[in-house]
Every structure is written in C-alpha cells, then in structure tokens.
Amino acid sequence: MRDASAKGRPAPSSANPTGSGRFWTLALASVGVVFGDIGTSPLYAFRESIRHMRSAADGTVLREDVLGVISLMLWSLIIIVTVKYVLILTRLDNRGEGGTLSLMALIQRTIGKRTPLLFIVAVCGAGLFFGDILLTPAVSVLSAVEGLAIIPELSGWIDPFIIPIALLLLTGLFLIQKRGTALVGALFGPICTLWFLTLGGLGIYHIVQDGAAIFVALSPHYAVMFLITHQLLGFIVLGSVFLAVTGAEALYADMGHFGRKPIAVTWLWLVLPCLSLNYFGQGAMVLAHPETLSNPFFLMAPNGFQAPLVILATMATIIASQAVITGAFSLAQQAVQLGLLPRLQIVNTSAKEHGQIYMPQINYILMAGVIILVLGFKSASALAAAYGVSVIGAMITASILTFIAVRRVWNKPIWLATLIAAPFLLVESVFLASNLLKIPQGGHVPLLIAAVVGLAVWTWVRGSRILMERTRNDVSLEDVIKGLQVKPPHVVKGTAIFLTAEPDTAPTALLHNLKHNKVLHERNVVLTVKTAQVPYVPDEKKVTFEEIAPSFEKVTMTFGFMETPNVTHGLTLAKKKIGLAFDIMSTSFFLSRRTLLADGKHGMPLWQDHLFIFLNRNATNATEFFRIPYSRVVELGTQLTI
C-alpha cells in the first residue's frame, strides 16, 4: 500500500494525462516507480517457494510440485494484482490519489466523520506498510548482492563481504536522499524497462531450451491439486508463494502520479507477461537441471552473463528501495497532515516539480531500521520469512477499506460490496494464515513494527485531543473584541497574526499579549490553517477572508493532505486573490509554545504521557512547519500538565 509521493515523479496533474506522448511518458516512468518492488520478486520468490519441496524430497523436486508452485504464483498475480488492484481499487480514488490514508480520507469525507473502525483499519494498514518499507530495501538489495556468490571468479571468497557490500549500498542510498532524486528518478523507467525485458528474455530462453511444457501450469488445476496433495506442506508453501505479489499495493498508491490507465496498460502488456515468463523459465530450468535449485534466478543466465545480471539486479533493487523510501516520505506527510503524527520536518527538494520532498527524521529512522534488519537476519532467505507478513496484512486492510468504500462511497447494497470484497479477503486470509506460521522465524518483526507505529499514532491522536481539551478556553473572540471596544488598550502600528486551530475562540497568544504586553496592533489577523480531506486544494480555494471588526480579520488557509502548508505562500495568494495587503516587515506572527509536564491524571497513563511528551518535543516547531519567516515570529510560552 505505498502511499508514495512524487520524488522523481510527475506532478499530480499527471493523474489525468492527455495526449499519446504524455501517456507513454507516464507509462515508462511508472515501470520503475510503481513496479520496481514487485519486479524484484523473481530474485527470491520461486527460490523460497520451491525450497520447501526440495527439503521434503531429499534434494529433488517432482514435476507436479514445480507446476503447482508456478500455477499458484501465476494465479496469485492474476487474482490479487490484476483483478483487485488494477480492475477495482484503482477506481476508488480520492481526487486522483490512492493509498490507505487517501482511501480513509475519501470514506471519512463521504460519511462526514472518522469512525473508530475506519481509524483502526487505516492505522493498521499504515503500520504494516511501514514494516514493508523497512523490509523491502533489506531483502531486495541483499538478494541481489548474494548473486555475486554464483559468479565462478568470486564464489570462493566473496561470502564474508556480501553483508558489508549490501550495507554500503543501503547506507549510501539513504544518505543521498537529502539531495533529491530527480536525476535518479529520470533513470527509473529505462533501467527497469531493461530489467523487465531481461526477465522475460531469460524466461523465454529457458522455455525454449528446457521445454515449453511448463505452460500447462497456466491451468489452475495444478495449483488446486498441489494444495490438496500436500495439505499442510502446501499451506506452508503459500507463505513463500505470496512473495510473488509483494509490491502490488504500489499500483494503487502511486495512481495519483501516473494515472490509472498508464499503470494498467504497463502492467497488462509489460510487467505481468515478463514476470510470468520468468517464473515459467525458472520452473522449466529447475525441471531440466535440478542442480540449479540453490539459486534459480541467477543461474538462468549463461556463465558470461551472470556478472552483468547481478549488476542489473542490484540497480533494480536500489530503484525498488528508492521507490518505497519515497513512499515512506509521502505516507508520513499524509499522516502529519491528517493529524495522526506530530509535525515533522518536510524539505522540498525541487523548485520545479510538485511533491518532491525529503523528511530527515523519517529517513534516518528507516536507515537505522534497515541496517538493524540486515545485521539481524544476515540473509535474504531469513528476511523473506518476515517480509510476507507485513505485505499481506496491509493488503487485508485495503480489502476491508474496499468493502467500506463500495458500500459508502459508491453507495452500493451490502450484498454487492460483500460480493466484491469477500473473494479477496478469503484468498488473502489464507495467505495471512500461512505467513503467520513464519512468526517464529522472523514474522514477528513486521508485526512489532506495526505495533510501534500504531502505538505512536494512538498516543499522538489521544494526547492531542486531551491537550486541546486542556487548553481550550471559554473566551470567545467576539467577547474579547467587545471588551477591547469598551476598554481599548494601547495600539501600536503594524499587523499581528495569531495562529490558532479554533478561530471562534480567542487565541491564547492574543490573550497573553494583552495580559503581559498590554498592547494591541492596529491590524490583527486570526489565522487558521486547515487540512482538507482531499489531496490537493486549488490556489483559488486555499484562502478565505472574513472581516469581523474594524481592526480584526479572520483568514483561513486550507491545504490538501498531500501538500506542505505554507503560510507565506498563502499570504501571497491572499494578496493576489482577495486584495489583502501584508507588509512582511511590519507584520509579527504570535505563536503559543507549551512546555508539557506528565502527571498521569488527565486521561492517559503516566508512561503514555511521557511518550506523548517525547513525540511533542521532537516535533518540528510551527514556524518551520508552516513556513513562517523566522525573523517575524514572537513565541509566548506556558507550562501545562497533561
């Protein structure tokens, strides 16, 4: 479920592409960004699936077992990716945007409130996706680097260096994030197109060399008979088969940047055929050459081409990793804008392309997490055991949200919503049950990551609500203005802008200014910044104005949850659209700064109070977050127990 923004991607307007040239440009760009993750699955998916059968058969595999595994992988791609994501979920867009939080916002806007079920499902999906974000770079890059061991010139001495090489590549990837990825993004499409063509070419080569009879696996009969014949072992194999569809959630999450049609066409005419051909080729090769079971993907290449294949695979996995890192930035930005996480620093890395962002706190958390995972698991096979749990969990939350959306957004009867969502929930529940068997081997890691993310979100949402109740004053702005007219204070020149979340009550900073400084500016603006339940708000609708007294005005700025709030930009729009004139050199921004103290007596236990205070202290200050000029800010502080 990658809620990915546009680092190295087209602007949001690309959701509705016009013209064949623009269409194919978007289709090419989507190859790397959307399909980079699922495109690296052939590195390990078939190997991990057939490994169970090899262990059971003392180093050999039966023809029916290979056909059964290939059939399961193919029909998983058809049912989960093609039908669920391409044909159904991409039609549930929030003004062109997709993803878990976008779908939650769409449903919330439709029903007019955020229900507990909606909140829990969306937060679980986001938490599991965060586990996917951590695991994807680790398992993908490590799988590619492990390919060095099959090159004859390196096989005798490279093993001790595989983990250091993978860590070096991953660390470098995270360290370059702050420079932006426009150049890397421009290379995504062509490199991954070459990667998919290579996958298909290798598959065709072995189908021709080792037997086209592998195509009988197209029949679902082999998948069904495999599960019936092997029962418990077949159920276990399903957990590894699911690795073939990891990354499918990107189809929906990246829809806003490329459009539904370019993604669908690219999937149906390039990605799905190439993936299928490669899996068929691996199966045909293993049947003809059982000795290739140890690493079937890299052994598909003739000896002279193995080193170039390792290099290309490494590039593809770095691209896949870059895509999910970018998705993490986008997901975190949406969560912040929707009030699910504290304010985090958001750096725009391009003055030209909308949505190219970098979030340092998220970046370094991810880097630390990925390094810990690589050092802890030490191999791609061990990481693969943990990988599937997070992805299938995220997919199930998407299916639940699909049911709610079909029922409430499309306004369809409950029987039709059930008919649409139930088959996916049934298939995914079987995959989930199989993946849960991996919990002792590392499957607990993504669940732990999701739990930590969920705890942070719950604490922040609950603590913010308590804090708002504790700081809400009963003094209305209207009463304050009336009192000032009866007993006017000393008036000074200039404009004072008071930032507040509740425009009808007197801002705390205004009351403190009157109480301690005993002055009032000749012009006072009560400014409220809101987040809409839509991805983007047009400039002409971003700012509204209301004059409430001769020296008082209300200004409301509204930004989409995919946008970075920018008060300076909003004031510029106000000047252009409404005619409000602001001289920045005579304007002061008054903000309230609270120092929180924990006492465990206001709704949360003491440990959760401390967690909320920790999150609050590490939040980006309002001046930076809302893009307010530092030199014009006045902060008035208070202490408060929570």
Phi and psi in degrees as a GROMACS rama.xvg file:
@    title "Ramachandran Plot"
@    xaxis  label "Phi"
@    yaxis  label "Psi"
@TYPE xy
-75.7053  114.74  ARG-2
-87.1363  71.9661  ASP-3
-92.1443  138.354  ALA-4
-91.4316  -161.174  SER-5
-111.724  42.0544  ALA-6
-69.6997  112.854  LYS-7
73.3505  25.8619  GLY-8
-128.857  168.46  ARG-9
-68.6595  163.469  PRO-10
-69.0771  162.593  ALA-11
-58.3207  -26.8396  PRO-12
-62.1692  -14.5357  SER-13
-70.6861  -6.47542  SER-14
-62.2227  -22.5181  ALA-15
-123.895  70.5872  ASN-16
-67.2995  146.517  PRO-17
-127.399  140.868  THR-18
89.2203  141.974  GLY-19
-65.6258  -34.9121  SER-20
-61.7797  -47.3964  GLY-21
-63.399  -38.827  ARG-22
-59.9612  -49.169  PHE-23
-72.6394  -28.4862  TRP-24
-63.4862  -43.8325  THR-25
-67.5765  -39.2527  LEU-26
-62.2986  -42.7989  ALA-27
-64.7845  -43.1206  LEU-28
-64.2252  -34.6847  ALA-29
-67.8442  -23.8616  SER-30
-57.4757  -43.8722  VAL-31
-81.581  -43.697  GLY-32
-78.0288  -46.8714  VAL-33
-79.0858  -43.2406  VAL-34
-104.713  5.14375  PHE-35
-60.7102  -38.0014  GLY-36
-69.318  -56.2634  ASP-37
-66.3447  -24.832  ILE-38
-70.4573  -18.6714  GLY-39
-92.3095  -1.91911  THR-40
-61.0185  -34.5941  SER-41
-59.2184  -18.761  PRO-42
-60.1961  -32.5529  LEU-43
-138.472  -18.2735  TYR-44
-63.6077  -51.8957  ALA-45
-67.3663  -40.1827  PHE-46
-58.0141  -46.8794  ARG-47
-70.4084  -32.1314  GLU-48
-70.8815  -47.0708  SER-49
-76.262  -17.3183  ILE-50
-59.8628  -35.9054  ARG-51
-64.206  -39.2012  HIS-52
-72.2249  -36.9425  MET-53
-62.6007  -42.0076  ARG-54
-64.6752  -36.1782  SER-55
-75.1838  -22.7826  ALA-56
-112.937  25.8958  ALA-57
55.0218  45.9723  ASP-58
92.1496  -2.95669  GLY-59
-122.433  159.551  THR-60
-128.111  147.385  VAL-61
-86.5431  154.243  LEU-62
-58.3061  -42.8892  ARG-63
-63.9045  -32.0753  GLU-64
-69.0141  -44.3356  ASP-65
-63.1473  -45.624  VAL-66
-62.515  -37.97  LEU-67
-65.4835  -43.5853  GLY-68
-64.6987  -45.5451  VAL-69
-61.8183  -41.8629  ILE-70
-63.65  -41.8032  SER-71
-61.8118  -41.8774  LEU-72
-66.202  -43.7184  MET-73
-63.1727  -46.7074  LEU-74
-73.7507  -23.13  TRP-75
-66.1833  -42.2474  SER-76
-62.5499  -37.4271  LEU-77
-72.6199  -48.7282  ILE-78
-73.3627  -50.9397  ILE-79
-78.4725  -48.5469  ILE-80
-80.7156  -56.287  VAL-81
-68.3507  -53.4948  THR-82
-74.9017  -52.441  VAL-83
-68.5274  -54.6871  LYS-84
-82.5775  -48.8171  TYR-85
-72.7609  -44.6256  VAL-86
-87.9062  -27.4566  LEU-87
-114.448  -60.4845  ILE-88
-62.9791  -34.8769  LEU-89
-66.9666  -12.1587  THR-90
-88.9197  -8.36209  ARG-91
-100.931  75.1165  LEU-92
-106.524  151.206  ASP-93
-103.134  90.8558  ASN-94
52.903  41.503  ARG-95
96.0065  -15.1876  GLY-96
-96.0703  150.052  GLU-97
-125.251  -177.354  GLY-98
111.688  163.604  GLY-99
-58.308  -53.004  THR-100
-71.1351  -32.0137  LEU-101
-64.9655  -42.0343  SER-102
-67.1213  -38.3745  LEU-103
-60.6075  -44.4796  MET-104
-63.7874  -37.9406  ALA-105
-63.1154  -47.6638  LEU-106
-64.3387  -41.8218  ILE-107
-61.5503  -41.6381  GLN-108
-66.3352  -35.0762  ARG-109
-70.4679  -44.4609  THR-110
-90.1331  -10.4744  ILE-111
85.817  5.20146  GLY-112
-161.502  163.92  LYS-113
-100.476  105.396  ARG-114
-78.1005  156.491  THR-115
-57.4688  -40.887  PRO-116
-62.8937  -45.1541  LEU-117
-61.1203  -43.5875  LEU-118
-63.949  -46.6924  PHE-119
-64.5338  -45.4832  ILE-120
-62.9502  -45.1664  VAL-121
-65.4239  -41.0643  ALA-122
-67.5733  -39.9979  VAL-123
-61.5876  -43.4271  CYS-124
-61.7584  -43.4795  GLY-125
-65.8048  -40.5634  ALA-126
-64.9803  -41.9608  GLY-127
-67.8835  -35.9152  LEU-128
-64.6742  -34.661  PHE-129
-63.8564  -37.0352  PHE-130
-63.7827  -38.9672  GLY-131
-61.0502  -40.6889  ASP-132
-61.628  -40.0542  ILE-133
-71.1676  -38.6137  LEU-134
-79.7028  -32.9332  LEU-135
-58.5424  -52.3042  THR-136
-61.3707  -39.9065  PRO-137
-63.6618  -51.6262  ALA-138
-73.8247  -35.5727  VAL-139
-70.1579  -52.9953  SER-140
-65.0889  -41.0651  VAL-141
-64.6827  -37.523  LEU-142
-61.7923  -42.2936  SER-143
-66.5127  -45.0615  ALA-144
-66.3104  -32.3395  VAL-145
-62.4233  -19.4039  GLU-146
-64.0353  -20.2062  GLY-147
-60.1727  -28.5799  LEU-148
-69.252  -17.6016  ALA-149
-92.9479  -6.80706  ILE-150
-74.9626  122.442  ILE-151
-53.2287  -39.784  PRO-152
-68.8443  -18.8166  GLU-153
-111.044  -16.2983  LEU-154
-60.0464  -25.0236  SER-155
-81.3441  -18.1022  GLY-156
-139.003  -3.00154  TRP-157
-81.7988  -21.4172  ILE-158
-51.1068  -47.0503  ASP-159
-65.0393  -15.739  PRO-160
-99.5731  -2.95476  PHE-161
-63.9086  -49.4307  ILE-162
-64.7682  -46.3919  ILE-163
-58.3747  -38.9912  PRO-164
-64.4956  -44.286  ILE-165
-61.9909  -43.0499  ALA-166
-64.4676  -38.1216  LEU-167
-63.4309  -44.5579  LEU-168
-63.9771  -44.2694  LEU-169
-67.6388  -42.7773  LEU-170
-62.102  -44.0416  THR-171
-61.2053  -37.9722  GLY-172
-61.2222  -43.859  LEU-173
-72.168  -33.6838  PHE-174
-70.9184  -25.2909  LEU-175
-86.0968  -2.88993  ILE-176
-59.9762  -37.3881  GLN-177
-66.7735  -15.1841  LYS-178
-88.4218  -2.51545  ARG-179
82.3623  162.986  GLY-180
-131.055  32.676  THR-181
-61.8475  -43.3465  ALA-182
-66.9854  -45.8326  LEU-183
-62.7114  -39.626  VAL-184
-61.6083  -35.7636  GLY-185
-66.2501  -24.7085  ALA-186
-90.942  -12.6823  LEU-187
-52.3859  -57.7122  PHE-188
-59.1864  -56.0582  GLY-189
-59.1958  -42.9982  PRO-190
-65.107  -44.4309  ILE-191
-72.509  -28.4956  CYS-192
-63.3575  -44.2612  THR-193
-60.1754  -39.4302  LEU-194
-61.9061  -47.4188  TRP-195
-67.6066  -38.7081  PHE-196
-63.5144  -35.7438  LEU-197
-65.8279  -42.154  THR-198
-57.4565  -49.3499  LEU-199
-64.4517  -41.374  GLY-200
-63.0411  -43.5273  GLY-201
-62.7675  -39.1387  LEU-202
-63.1181  -47.0321  GLY-203
-61.1557  -41.4006  ILE-204
-56.1219  -46.4422  TYR-205
-80.1791  -26.3017  HIS-206
-65.6156  -41.3306  ILE-207
-68.9717  -42.9142  VAL-208
-72.5877  -40.8862  GLN-209
-110.597  -1.71021  ASP-210
122.167  121.177  GLY-211
-77.9851  -1.41781  ALA-212
-62.4457  -15.1007  ALA-213
-61.5296  -21.4202  ILE-214
-66.3748  -12.6979  PHE-215
-64.5866  -16.6417  VAL-216
-66.9284  -9.80162  ALA-217
-60.7972  -26.1466  LEU-218
-75.046  128.24  SER-219
-66.0048  -10.2894  PRO-220
-55.9627  -40.4707  HIS-221
-68.8515  -35.1357  TYR-222
-66.0838  -44.8027  ALA-223
-65.7482  -45.9141  VAL-224
-66.0663  -33.651  MET-225
-60.7339  -45.4996  PHE-226
-69.019  -38.0673  LEU-227
-68.6661  -41.9704  ILE-228
-68.6507  -43.2683  THR-229
-95.526  -16.6093  HIS-230
49.8606  -105.488  GLN-231
-62.9442  -43.2979  LEU-232
-64.3382  -39.7656  LEU-233
-62.5596  -37.8007  GLY-234
-63.4476  -39.2312  PHE-235
-66.4053  -41.3855  ILE-236
-61.2088  -32.6781  VAL-237
-55.0354  -33.8647  LEU-238
-62.0722  -33.4703  GLY-239
-84.6638  -33.8617  SER-240
-58.0467  -34.2882  VAL-241
-62.567  -22.2003  PHE-242
-60.1597  -20.2234  LEU-243
-68.1659  -21.7099  ALA-244
-109.866  6.07812  VAL-245
-63.2385  132.673  THR-246
101.919  -5.85043  GLY-247
-63.6174  -29.4456  ALA-248
-63.5125  -18.814  GLU-249
-65.7353  -26.7413  ALA-250
-55.2175  -42.3478  LEU-251
-82.5334  -42.3582  TYR-252
-66.9332  -34.4737  ALA-253
-94.2418  9.20024  ASP-254
-58.8374  -36.6726  MET-255
-65.4696  -21.1109  GLY-256
-96.0649  -16.0308  HIS-257
-128.777  -20.0133  PHE-258
91.5864  152.248  GLY-259
-66.5892  -44.2955  ARG-260
-66.6547  -46.3153  LYS-261
-58.4348  -38.6781  PRO-262
-66.882  -44.9832  ILE-263
-63.4394  -44.8141  ALA-264
-64.2201  -43.5489  VAL-265
-62.6001  -41.2015  THR-266
-64.7417  -48.7318  TRP-267
-72.78  -31.2714  LEU-268
-107.105  -12.3752  TRP-269
-126.842  -60.9418  LEU-270
-68.3148  -52.8367  VAL-271
-60.0764  -47.2656  LEU-272
-60.3132  -42.1126  PRO-273
-68.1784  -42.2396  CYS-274
-61.2903  -45.8769  LEU-275
-62.1509  -45.704  SER-276
-60.5416  -38.7087  LEU-277
-67.0179  -41.8992  ASN-278
-65.8143  -40.3322  TYR-279
-59.8514  -43.0961  PHE-280
-63.9316  -41.7227  GLY-281
-62.1914  -41.2536  GLN-282
-64.4016  -44.3797  GLY-283
-62.5001  -40.9682  ALA-284
-64.9028  -44.0747  MET-285
-64.0996  -37.3303  VAL-286
-67.3509  -37.6812  LEU-287
-81.9112  -29.8098  ALA-288
-135.062  82.119  HIS-289
-57.1934  -22.5519  PRO-290
-67.915  -11.9448  GLU-291
-86.4175  4.56715  THR-292
-61.3145  -26.1847  LEU-293
-64.7711  -37.6297  SER-294
-154.408  73.3316  ASN-295
-60.5275  -31.7035  PRO-296
-66.6363  -56.4259  PHE-297
-69.075  -27.1781  PHE-298
-77.3874  -4.13246  LEU-299
-67.125  -30.0581  MET-300
-80.0953  137.109  ALA-301
-58.3619  158.602  PRO-302
-50.6815  -43.1073  ASN-303
-71.6685  -13.8295  GLY-304
-108.467  2.48357  PHE-305
-69.026  -42.6085  GLN-306
-63.0881  -47.6646  ALA-307
-59.8402  -34.7459  PRO-308
-66.1923  -39.418  LEU-309
-62.9419  -42.1047  VAL-310
-63.7678  -46.3808  ILE-311
-64.0876  -40.1294  LEU-312
-63.8963  -39.3543  ALA-313
-63.9244  -42.5331  THR-314
-62.4518  -41.81  MET-315
-64.1682  -39.7012  ALA-316
-71.4851  -32.5192  THR-317
-66.0533  -39.9367  ILE-318
-63.9081  -44.3761  ILE-319
-60.6051  -40.5854  ALA-320
-65.3433  -42.4829  SER-321
-60.1215  -39.7773  GLN-322
-63.0738  -42.5553  ALA-323
-75.2118  -29.4575  VAL-324
-63.823  -45.0362  ILE-325
-59.5438  -40.2124  THR-326
-61.7566  -34.6726  GLY-327
-64.634  -41.7139  ALA-328
-60.6355  -44.157  PHE-329
-65.6781  -43.8692  SER-330
-61.1288  -44.3372  LEU-331
-65.1412  -39.7454  ALA-332
-61.5017  -44.7829  GLN-333
-61.9882  -43.2911  GLN-334
-62.2641  -40.0859  ALA-335
-64.1836  -47.1421  VAL-336
-65.0624  -31.2952  GLN-337
-87.9675  4.67926  LEU-338
79.2642  18.9587  GLY-339
-92.5594  -16.958  LEU-340
-137.689  159.016  LEU-341
-66.3018  164.018  PRO-342
-59.9743  130.863  ARG-343
-122.49  150.328  LEU-344
-65.1047  129.417  GLN-345
-122.995  118.648  ILE-346
-109.246  123.223  VAL-347
-81.4628  122.413  ASN-348
-96.1404  0.0878448  THR-349
-143.368  135.688  SER-350
-84.568  -10.7348  ALA-351
-104.633  -43.4475  LYS-352
-95.9656  126.755  GLU-353
-70.097  136.587  HIS-354
91.3526  -1.01358  GLY-355
-82.0677  105.296  GLN-356
-128.186  161.83  ILE-357
-140.06  131.051  TYR-358
-121.19  101.37  MET-359
-58.7113  -42.0146  PRO-360
-61.1295  -45.5887  GLN-361
-64.8311  -40.6212  ILE-362
-60.1866  -45.9701  ASN-363
-77.7917  -27.3024  TYR-364
-64.4595  -44.3331  ILE-365
-62.6772  -44.3984  LEU-366
-60.2756  -45.697  MET-367
-62.5409  -43.044  ALA-368
-64.0045  -43.3702  GLY-369
-65.1312  -42.4105  VAL-370
-61.6681  -43.0499  ILE-371
-62.0705  -41.6578  ILE-372
-63.742  -44.0652  LEU-373
-63.8276  -44.6087  VAL-374
-68.6036  -32.0207  LEU-375
-77.571  -41.1096  GLY-376
-92.3395  -32.3067  PHE-377
70.5441  -8.41511  LYS-378
-152.927  156.677  SER-379
-67.2974  -35.1178  ALA-380
-63.2847  -41.6417  SER-381
-66.4943  -40.0936  ALA-382
-66.091  -35.1879  LEU-383
-60.857  -30.1134  ALA-384
-63.6645  -32.9856  ALA-385
-86.628  -23.5199  ALA-386
-63.1142  -48.9024  TYR-387
-63.8269  -30.9054  GLY-388
-61.0649  -45.1485  VAL-389
-67.833  -40.2027  SER-390
-68.8826  -46.7836  VAL-391
-67.3388  -33.9034  ILE-392
-62.6835  -42.4291  GLY-393
-65.0202  -37.6912  ALA-394
-65.9484  -38.1618  MET-395
-66.1935  -40.677  ILE-396
-62.3875  -35.4514  THR-397
-65.2259  -38.1502  ALA-398
-67.0845  -38.3447  SER-399
-64.8848  -44.4454  ILE-400
-64.3212  -32.2816  LEU-401
-62.5181  -44.1241  THR-402
-58.6818  -46.717  PHE-403
-63.9534  -40.8068  ILE-404
-67.9901  -42.5745  ALA-405
-61.2412  -38.604  VAL-406
-72.5606  -43.8454  ARG-407
-100.931  -38.1816  ARG-408
-80.7268  -49.6522  VAL-409
-80.4173  -11.0963  TRP-410
58.1747  43.9839  ASN-411
-95.2804  155.527  LYS-412
-63.5979  156.796  PRO-413
-63.0822  -31.7746  ILE-414
-66.4066  -35.9153  TRP-415
-73.0061  -40.0307  LEU-416
-60.8499  -39.3904  ALA-417
-67.1554  -41.3834  THR-418
-61.382  -35.383  LEU-419
-76.0282  -46.4246  ILE-420
-86.7582  -30.9461  ALA-421
-59.4141  -44.3687  ALA-422
-59.0945  -40.1663  PRO-423
-67.7456  -42.8544  PHE-424
-62.1807  -37.1107  LEU-425
-65.4203  -50.5207  LEU-426
-62.4131  -45.7407  VAL-427
-68.8833  -31.2837  GLU-428
-65.6084  -37.3233  SER-429
-64.8465  -44.7343  VAL-430
-60.8682  -40.8323  PHE-431
-62.5249  -46.1869  LEU-432
-59.9322  -39.8574  ALA-433
-65.9148  -42.42  SER-434
-68.5123  -28.098  ASN-435
-65.6362  -21.0919  LEU-436
-65.6435  -17.4776  LEU-437
-86.2776  -0.378743  LYS-438
-55.117  -44.3774  ILE-439
-64.7801  -24.4123  PRO-440
-92.8749  8.5148  GLN-441
128.603  -7.12067  GLY-442
-64.8464  -14.7136  GLY-443
-73.1177  -20.1436  HIS-444
-62.3489  -52.581  VAL-445
-63.5628  -31.5229  PRO-446
-66.0476  -38.6256  LEU-447
-65.8894  -41.8969  LEU-448
-61.6085  -45.869  ILE-449
-61.5362  -38.854  ALA-450
-64.7799  -40.6804  ALA-451
-64.5919  -45.1636  VAL-452
-62.6708  -44.6748  VAL-453
-61.5941  -40.4699  GLY-454
-63.3739  -42.1  LEU-455
-63.0386  -43.9931  ALA-456
-64.8679  -46.7144  VAL-457
-61.1671  -44.0849  TRP-458
-63.0253  -43.5239  THR-459
-66.5325  -44.4466  TRP-460
-64.3131  -46.1325  VAL-461
-67.2693  -44.8949  ARG-462
-64.8806  -38.0824  GLY-463
-63.7946  -39.1796  SER-464
-65.5582  -42.7464  ARG-465
-64.66  -42.0467  ILE-466
-62.5451  -40.3028  LEU-467
-63.9521  -41.018  MET-468
-65.8292  -37.4633  GLU-469
-70.9364  -31.4277  ARG-470
-98.6898  -8.13342  THR-471
-66.2163  125.405  ARG-472
-101.402  155.069  ASN-473
-92.1206  7.58439  ASP-474
-88.37  114.271  VAL-475
-77.5194  152.985  SER-476
-62.5778  -36.1506  LEU-477
-62.7366  -41.462  GLU-478
-65.8998  -38.7418  ASP-479
-62.8934  -43.7658  VAL-480
-62.8839  -40.9325  ILE-481
-63.9114  -40.742  LYS-482
-64.7468  -35.4877  GLY-483
-69.2853  -30.3721  LEU-484
-71.5765  -31.6163  GLN-485
-75.4051  -43.9287  VAL-486
-130.717  80.744  LYS-487
-67.9521  138.346  PRO-488
-84.9513  -177.275  PRO-489
-69.8467  131.173  HIS-490
-102.371  130.83  VAL-491
-114.701  158.743  VAL-492
-73.4598  157.221  LYS-493
106.786  -178.249  GLY-494
-117.632  134.616  THR-495
-113.468  127.165  ALA-496
-112.047  122.079  ILE-497
-108.479  116.971  PHE-498
-84.406  127.863  LEU-499
-149.553  151.662  THR-500
-88.9165  -17.2413  ALA-501
-124.266  96.3423  GLU-502
-68.9427  -16.0478  PRO-503
-88.2496  -13.164  ASP-504
-106.315  156.552  THR-505
-68.1502  125.469  ALA-506
-58.3758  140.315  PRO-507
-58.0221  -39.9695  THR-508
-63.0039  -35.4343  ALA-509
-65.6071  -44.3108  LEU-510
-64.0442  -41.5302  LEU-511
-65.7037  -37.9659  HIS-512
-64.3315  -41.8486  ASN-513
-69.4966  -37.3206  LEU-514
-73.1138  -43.9787  LYS-515
-95.6772  -41.905  HIS-516
-91.7018  -19.9945  ASN-517
55.2939  39.738  LYS-518
-135.668  159.945  VAL-519
-136.126  135.737  LEU-520
-75.7905  158.54  HIS-521
-69.23  -19.9449  GLU-522
-137.001  127.491  ARG-523
-127.605  127.949  ASN-524
-119.151  123.475  VAL-525
-93.7522  109.949  VAL-526
-106.684  128.83  LEU-527
-121.623  128.755  THR-528
-107.564  122.2  VAL-529
-117.556  156.471  LYS-530
-111.622  123.627  THR-531
-81.5454  160.38  ALA-532
-86.8675  29.2975  GLN-533
-127.865  155.512  VAL-534
-64.7246  -43.7435  PRO-535
-136.597  144.392  TYR-536
-113.952  126.912  VAL-537
-59.7986  150.064  PRO-538
-56.2296  -36.9764  ASP-539
-70.4668  -11.9358  GLU-540
-113.389  5.40029  LYS-541
-74.7173  -30.866  LYS-542
-124.354  130.726  VAL-543
-123.453  153.937  THR-544
-135.816  142.619  PHE-545
-146.416  125.346  GLU-546
-90.2085  121.984  GLU-547
-110.078  -11.9838  ILE-548
-165.501  164.827  ALA-549
-53.9234  -31.5831  PRO-550
-118.018  10.9574  SER-551
-126.94  137.228  PHE-552
-136.762  150.581  GLU-553
-109.798  129.493  LYS-554
-125.281  128.854  VAL-555
-118.011  126.43  THR-556
-110.615  131.055  MET-557
-121.891  125.297  THR-558
-120.684  152.039  PHE-559
-75.2099  162.805  GLY-560
-74.9106  -5.63546  PHE-561
-100.101  4.77382  MET-562
-107.999  157.736  GLU-563
-94.7409  121.209  THR-564
-59.8635  135.9  PRO-565
-142.043  97.922  ASN-566
-64.1969  -39.5996  VAL-567
-60.6429  -43.5568  THR-568
-64.6709  -39.6689  HIS-569
-62.0336  -40.4859  GLY-570
-66.4204  -34.7121  LEU-571
-64.2435  -42.2071  THR-572
-64.1354  -38.6786  LEU-573
-61.6405  -37.6347  ALA-574
-67.6388  -39.4939  LYS-575
-77.4441  -44.9316  LYS-576
-87.593  -36.1486  LYS-577
-107.317  -20.6776  ILE-578
91.3001  8.63799  GLY-579
-74.4676  129.202  LEU-580
-105.001  125.51  ALA-581
-123.446  121.063  PHE-582
-93.5098  107.346  ASP-583
-60.5004  -29.0615  ILE-584
-75.4093  -14.5367  MET-585
-116.47  18.6112  SER-586
-114.757  134.585  THR-587
-119.604  136.97  SER-588
-101.751  120.77  PHE-589
-101.81  120.326  PHE-590
-122.442  150.017  LEU-591
-95.5139  133.802  SER-592
-119.953  123.951  ARG-593
-108.987  134.489  ARG-594
-99.6994  116.551  THR-595
-94.6439  140.156  LEU-596
-124.273  138.619  LEU-597
-91.4066  137.086  ALA-598
-139.04  -5.74738  ASP-599
66.9734  22.9654  GLY-600
-118.537  8.53577  LYS-601
-124.995  32.3462  HIS-602
118.064  -22.0904  GLY-603
-122.05  149.017  MET-604
-63.7873  163.292  PRO-605
-60.0763  -41.7127  LEU-606
-62.34  -35.6552  TRP-607
-75.1509  -32.1058  GLN-608
-58.5271  -45.0994  ASP-609
-65.4538  -37.5151  HIS-610
-64.5462  -43.1989  LEU-611
-63.5203  -41.5969  PHE-612
-63.9336  -39.6163  ILE-613
-60.8111  -45.5976  PHE-614
-63.2283  -40.4451  LEU-615
-65.9598  -40.7381  ASN-616
-67.6268  -29.5322  ARG-617
-92.5403  3.72964  ASN-618
-75.1842  150.418  ALA-619
-68.4262  136.549  THR-620
-66.6397  155.962  ASN-621
-59.4897  -33.7788  ALA-622
-59.4225  -47.7147  THR-623
-74.0474  -41.1402  GLU-624
-64.254  -42.2687  PHE-625
-91.6238  7.65124  PHE-626
57.1223  52.6014  ARG-627
-98.9  136.845  ILE-628
-57.6215  123.04  PRO-629
-56.7496  -40.4369  TYR-630
-70.2473  -10.5083  SER-631
-111.133  15.4527  ARG-632
-102.994  135.518  VAL-633
-120.924  121.726  VAL-634
-106.621  133.191  GLU-635
-115.862  117.45  LEU-636
-101.196  152.082  GLY-637
-142.28  159.294  THR-638
-104.59  143.792  GLN-639
-148.974  134.758  LEU-640
-88.6095  145.949  THR-641
